[in-house]
Amino acid sequence: MKLSRPPHDRWCSIYEHFLSVHQSVTDDAYTETTPRALRWLTTKAHMKGIKRASYRARLDALTITDVSWLPYSEHRVVRSFELISCYQGQLRWGHVVVYIRPERVVQQFGYIQTIPPPPVTASLSCDEIDERWMLFGDHLAPAGEICVVLGQVTVDYMEWFL
């Protein structure tokens, strides 16, 4: 089973977090009441000339000020935080399997960001993945403390991040 992210999700994350990496095209039909990933047009017609190596170089050149650390804050007024967003583990859509690691982005959920644990490497069977999803409440990442100041991180986080 190959682990990957659907291309649409990957580009939407880049558009939201790294505004200077690519000139993004917004969908005129987008409304804030729909999922945020639908804000961006990611068809081949809108993404001509994208090369993996050039994106890697652009991402490597980013500085702390180039990153949008709280890209969904204005969207949260319309679509509130749901506990299921803290589900951690593998999800699948057909034969595509992705790792979900919300502990890496708890800051975006309004919690103090801590240093996340090392990457997960174990793979589950499709039946195990489905069973865990059905019992998602047993597989939630610990969110930690709620931010007092928007975008708050632990004292050691930025040193680890850099």
C-alpha positions, -999 to +999 in steps of 0.1 A: +000+000+000+015+033-011+014+062+013+008+096-003-012+128+000-038+136-027-024+164-049-053+188-042-046+188-004-009+192-009-012+223-030-039+238-008-017+235+022+011+252+004-012+281-007-025+286+028+008+284+047+034+296+022+019+325+003+051+335-015+059+300-029+035+300-058+010+324-073-022+307-064-055+311-082-087+314-061-120+300-071-145+329-076-173+305-065-156+298-031-175+308+000-163+307+036-191+282+044-174+255+023-142+236+032-111+257+029-094+234+004-120+244-021-107+280-021-080+272-045-080+261-082-056+232-085-063+218-120-036+214-146-048+246-163-039+266-131-007+248-122+014+249-153+052+246-150+053+233-114+084+213-109+091+194-076+128+206-075+119+243-078+093+240-051+117+223-028+142+251-033+115+277-026+104+260+005+140+256+017+145+293+013+115+303+034+121+322+067+099+324+097+083+356+085+074+339+051+051+314+068+015+320+077+014+303+110-024+306+116-038+304+081-073+293+091-081+317+120-106+338+101-123+306+088-129+293+123-157+318+128-177+301+101-166+265+106-158+257+143-132+233+155-144+197+157-129+171+181-125+146+152-098+170+138-075+156+165-077+121+151-042+108+146-032+078+126-038+065+091-068+073+069-076+058+035-096+066+005-097+035-016-060+024-020-046+058-010-034+059+026-022+090+044-008+096+079-027+122+099-005+140+124-026+168+141+000+170+170+022+188+145-003+216+140-022+221+173-013+258+171-038+261+142-065+246+165-059+273+191-036+252+214+000+259+224+023+242+199+047+217+214+075+197+198+058+167+181+069+131+186+090+114+159+073+103+126+051+072+126+064+044+104+041+014+111+015+005+085-019-009+094-042-031+073-072-015+056-095-032+081-074-018+110-075+017+095-113+015+091-118+002+127-096+030+142-115+056+122-149+043+135-135+045+170-118+078+164-124+090+200-098+064+211-072+078+188-070+115+194-038+135+196-033+153+229-041+190+222-025+204+254-031+239+267-053+265+250-034+295+237-036+327+258-019+346+229-028+336+194+000+315+179+016+306+212+043+279+213+063+263+241+096+279+250+117+252+232+096+249+200+112+276+178+147+262+185+135+227+176+117+241+145+148+259+132 
